[in-house]
Structures are given as structure tokens and as C-alpha cells.
Amino acid sequence: MKRTPGEWNLPPGLPRALPFYAMKPWVKLGEPIRLFEYLHRTYGSIAHYRFMGTPIIFVNDPELIREILVTQASAFVKERTVRRMKILLGEGLITSDDPIHIRQRRIVAPAFHRQRIAAYADEIVASAHRHAASWKQGEAIDISAAMMSLSLEIVARTLFDTEVSKDILAINDEVNTIMDLYNFLIAFPRMERVLHLPIPGVMKFRRSRARLDKVVNRLIGEHRETNMDKGDLLSMLIRSRDEQAETGTSIVMSDEQVRDEALTIFLAGYETTANALAWTWYLLSQNPEAEATLFQEIDEVLGTGENGRLPTLVDYPALRYTEQVFAESMRIYPPAWAMGRMSTQPITLGPYRIPPGAHFFMSQYMISRTPEYYPDPLRFDPDRFTPEAKAARPRFAYFPFGAGSRQCIGESFAWMEGVLAIATIAQRWRMQYLGSTPPVPQAKITLRPRDPVMMKLIER
């Protein structure tokens, strides 16, 4: 769109393009949170900078976030870094834009109906119990790796109806290889146009994607051959239909579309939950009062000693404090730490007029550490998530699963998985952090601990 003088009114921000500040401590490749913190500290709740001529708007105000994600959502599409992930995830729910996204969400929705995911509660508890039973008193474990292993088992059972077989390990290995290439894939200009060239990083990505597709496509083929609903999410994806009332026809997903959604669910539901649980155990180890309250609730709901039993879905509503613990953990260390949009038309945010083609970033990590909404924000306090405390805050001061029409379709599954896994493990174990300094969060696709998080296991 041609610009006329004075047409745009951008928020305050960096007077020069971002590369000019390359030597500043708040500009470091792979650590965007540093830049967000500087912008918020220096310019307030909305700020801008420019990169390669594109205005980039950082927003840390709940009402303005609502404008972007809900009120004016039709004026935005996914921004470049997310769209770049189409080279892995294709047109899955994370990467697709409307109208494809609307259609796919309708088709996929039955796989996440409450009754459907309720059937997975026993799988979650059984997996958590098996892992907890394999640990030994006084043993030191990397809780981050342990929660990755648990989450992988859960996604294998619920998505593919299988154990952690060679196929599942192969999927995990190839996804991890590609995620290690994430910064390279995002930073490389016009990556989509050079995927056929013999560039080392590109060749590594290409090999991993080919191996990944081979395994996933074979699993899809085996599910189609049986023509049975095995109760797993992959069966549901294959059998789901989008009924077209105006034509009297129904649309099913092709193998390629099933592949895209299966990989999207694998990525979104595996690493995010694992990291959320790992941060939860660390935070509990540092906050004995909250830990004691958690143990008290679990003992009251599930019993102790010979009268103790494993949790079931029926117990979920009674585990209110356990859910508050999980929510507070995701406030301090949100697995999905930022999200972005690109404007497709002129945008008005408060007094500002922003052109089409601008990129907008909102950070769950930043908003949930803002003292205006969370006094003493680094203090771990699950009572921030009582119904009364939540009602007193702006809605978009907490959005760990996104919001609006693109809110994570698996949110209810994630809450159930987190709460039941915590209750199952905390029945038997408490944990002592063995590090001398707090774990360092690393902002990649998800917010993961940079180094192993070593915990000593202590039987309750």
C-alpha cells in the first residue's frame, strides 16, 4: 500500500533499524526475550522497531492484545516465523490461515471433544504411574528429560495408539533434529525457495523431514488399512468429516492433511506439556508451603497408604489447587512464550495507526511477569489462580494457549494431562533441586530449560 505523508502513527520505539544495535546486550540472536524486556522497560506497553524495512510492534497490554487476537483478528494472518514452519508442518492448525484453518479446525474438532479426550485420562495416569514407579529413593534425575519421556509415552498412546516404539522414537529424533535447526531455518532468507539446494543445514533438514514423513505416512496407511477407530487421535483425524450443508456432501482429509495435523498435534502436545511439567517440579521444590498444600489436597482427594488410589477423571474437578499450581507454573515459565501476527490492512491500536505488512508480537512470558497484573511477579503463588483472583485481572493478562478463533484446540487435553500427571507423581514423590543456581530458560519453539534440571527424588 502506498504511503502518504503523516498517514501512519507508530508507537514509540527504536529510532534506527534493529541491526544498528547489534552490539547492545539486549540484542542477541536466539534470545528475543532480551529485546522484549528492553522495549517494555524503555518505551512501555507498546513499542516498535524496524527490521529490513518492516515495522515490528511489540504489544504488552491486555486490551491491545485482545484487539489483535479477537476484535480485529480478521485483519491479521500468521507472521513470517510461524509461516516458515510450513516447511515442516504443512497446512496444520498452527501454520494455516483462513479459510483453510477454519475448515481444518471444523474437521479436527471432534478429535478434541470432551468425551473423546476424557477417554485418555486413564492412559495419562497409567503412564505417569509407570514412570514414577521406576524411580528410586535418593536417585538424581534430570526432570526435564524425565518429563519428555513421560510426555512422549502419553502422545504415543493417545495420538498413535502405540507404545514408545522405534517408530515413535524415530519421529521424536527427527523432530528434535529439525527443532535444533529452528533458528537457522527462521533466519535463512527465502528458505522455501532453496530447499532443493545442497546447503548443509538445508540438506540436514531435508533428510530429517524425509525420514519423518516416511514413518508418519506409514502409520497413517496402517490406520487406513484397518478401517477401525482404535480410540486414538490419528483414527479420529482419518475418520473426521466436514459436512457441507449447502451441497449435501462431506469433506475428509487427505493423507497429506492428516500428516500435517498429526505432526502439529505431536509437536504442540508433546514438548509444551513436558516443559510445563518440568518447570512445575522445579518451582514446587523451591516453594515448600505451596508443595505442602499440594500434597495435602492430593492426600485428601486420593487417600494415603493402604487407602490411597490413583486419580481418575472423576477426581479432576476436586484437584483445584493442583490445577492452580500448574497454572502458576505456566505463568512464570509459559511453554508457548510468544506469538505473532502480520497485518493485512491498516490497523488502529489506541492512538496508533499501523500499516499493513507490519508484524506484531505478544509475549506470554512478558505479560505474565508484568507487576501491574502480577505483583511481585517472580514469586510462586498458586492462589493467583483462584476464581476470585482470575476475575480481578484483565482476561488477556494470561493466555498460555492463545486466544480467539486460533486458541489451541487441545487446551482442555493439556490441562487434564498436566493435573493428572502432577497428582499421580506427587502421590509418591517430592523433589529436591540439586542445582546451585536457577535453571536458565531458553526461548526456542517452546520455553525449555537450557541445561539438565537435576532433582533428587524423596519418597513421601
Rosetta blueprint (number, residue, H / E / L):
1 M L
2 K L
3 R L
4 T L
5 P L
6 G L
7 E L
8 W L
9 N E
10 L L
11 P L
12 P L
13 G E
14 L L
15 P L
16 R L
17 A L
18 L H
19 P H
20 F H
21 Y H
22 A L
23 M L
24 K L
25 P L
26 W L
27 V L
28 K L
29 L L
30 G L
31 E L
32 P H
33 I H
34 R H
35 L H
36 F H
37 E H
38 Y H
39 L H
40 H H
41 R H
42 T H
43 Y H
44 G L
45 S L
46 I E
47 A E
48 H E
49 Y E
50 R E
51 F E
52 M L
53 G L
54 T E
55 P E
56 I E
57 I E
58 F E
59 V E
60 N L
61 D L
62 P H
63 E H
64 L H
65 I H
66 R H
67 E H
68 I H
69 L H
70 V H
71 T H
72 Q L
73 A H
74 S H
75 A H
76 F E
77 V E
78 K E
79 E L
80 R H
81 T H
82 V H
83 R H
84 R H
85 M L
86 K H
87 I H
88 L H
89 L H
90 G L
91 E L
92 G L
93 L L
94 I L
95 T L
96 S L
97 D L
98 D L
99 P L
100 I H
101 H H
102 I H
103 R H
104 Q H
105 R H
106 R H
107 I H
108 V H
109 A H
110 P H
111 A H
112 F H
113 H L
114 R H
115 Q H
116 R H
117 I H
118 A H
119 A L
120 Y L
121 A H
122 D H
123 E H
124 I H
125 V H
126 A H
127 S H
128 A H
129 H H
130 R H
131 H H
132 A H
133 A H
134 S H
135 W L
136 K L
137 Q L
138 G L
139 E L
140 A E
141 I E
142 D E
143 I H
144 S H
145 A H
146 A H
147 M H
148 M H
149 S H
150 L H
151 S H
152 L H
153 E H
154 I H
155 V H
156 A H
157 R H
158 T H
159 L H
160 F H
161 D L
162 T L
163 E L
164 V L
165 S L
166 K H
167 D H
168 I H
169 L H
170 A H
171 I H
172 N H
173 D H
174 E H
175 V H
176 N H
177 T H
178 I H
179 M H
180 D H
181 L L
182 Y H
183 N H
184 F H
185 L H
186 I H
187 A H
188 F L
189 P L
190 R L
191 M H
192 E H
193 R H
194 V L
195 L L
196 H L
197 L L
198 P L
199 I L
200 P H
201 G H
202 V H
203 M H
204 K H
205 F H
206 R H
207 R H
208 S H
209 R H
210 A H
211 R H
212 L H
213 D H
214 K H
215 V H
216 V H
217 N H
218 R H
219 L H
220 I H
221 G H
222 E H
223 H H
224 R H
225 E H
226 T H
227 N L
228 M L
229 D L
230 K L
231 G L
232 D L
233 L H
234 L H
235 S H
236 M H
237 L H
238 I H
239 R H
240 S L
241 R E
242 D E
243 E E
244 Q E
245 A L
246 E L
247 T L
248 G L
249 T E
250 S E
251 I E
252 V E
253 M L
254 S L
255 D H
256 E H
257 Q H
258 V H
259 R H
260 D H
261 E H
262 A H
263 L H
264 T H
265 I H
266 F H
267 L H
268 A H
269 G H
270 Y H
271 E H
272 T H
273 T H
274 A H
275 N H
276 A H
277 L H
278 A H
279 W H
280 T H
281 W H
282 Y H
283 L H
284 L H
285 S H
286 Q L
287 N L
288 P H
289 E H
290 A H
291 E H
292 A H
293 T H
294 L H
295 F H
296 Q H
297 E H
298 I H
299 D H
300 E H
301 V H
302 L H
303 G L
304 T L
305 G H
306 E H
307 N H
308 G L
309 R L
310 L L
311 P L
312 T L
313 L H
314 V H
315 D H
316 Y H
317 P H
318 A H
319 L L
320 R H
321 Y H
322 T H
323 E H
324 Q H
325 V H
326 F H
327 A H
328 E H
329 S H
330 M H
331 R H
332 I H
333 Y L
334 P L
335 P L
336 A L
337 W L
338 A L
339 M E
340 G E
341 R E
342 M E
343 S E
344 T L
345 Q L
346 P L
347 I E
348 T E
349 L E
350 G L
351 P L
352 Y E
353 R E
354 I E
355 P L
356 P L
357 G L
358 A L
359 H E
360 F E
361 F E
362 M E
363 S L
364 Q H
365 Y H
366 M H
367 I H
368 S L
369 R L
370 T L
371 P L
372 E L
373 Y L
374 Y L
375 P L
376 D L
377 P L
378 L L
379 R L
380 F L
381 D L
382 P H
383 D H
384 R H
385 F H
386 T L
387 P H
388 E H
389 A H
390 K H
391 A H
392 A L
393 R L
394 P L
395 R H
396 F H
397 A H
398 Y L
399 F L
400 P L
401 F L
402 G L
403 A L
404 G H
405 S H
406 R H
407 Q L
408 C L
409 I L
410 G L
411 E H
412 S H
413 F H
414 A H
415 W H
416 M H
417 E H
418 G H
419 V H
420 L H
421 A H
422 I H
423 A H
424 T H
425 I H
426 A H
427 Q L
428 R L
429 W E
430 R E
431 M E
432 Q E
433 Y E
434 L L
435 G L
436 S L
437 T L
438 P L
439 P L
440 V L
441 P E
442 Q E
443 A E
444 K L
445 I L
446 T L
447 L E
448 R E
449 P E
450 R L
451 D L
452 P L
453 V L
454 M E
455 M E
456 K E
457 L E
458 I E
459 E E
460 R L
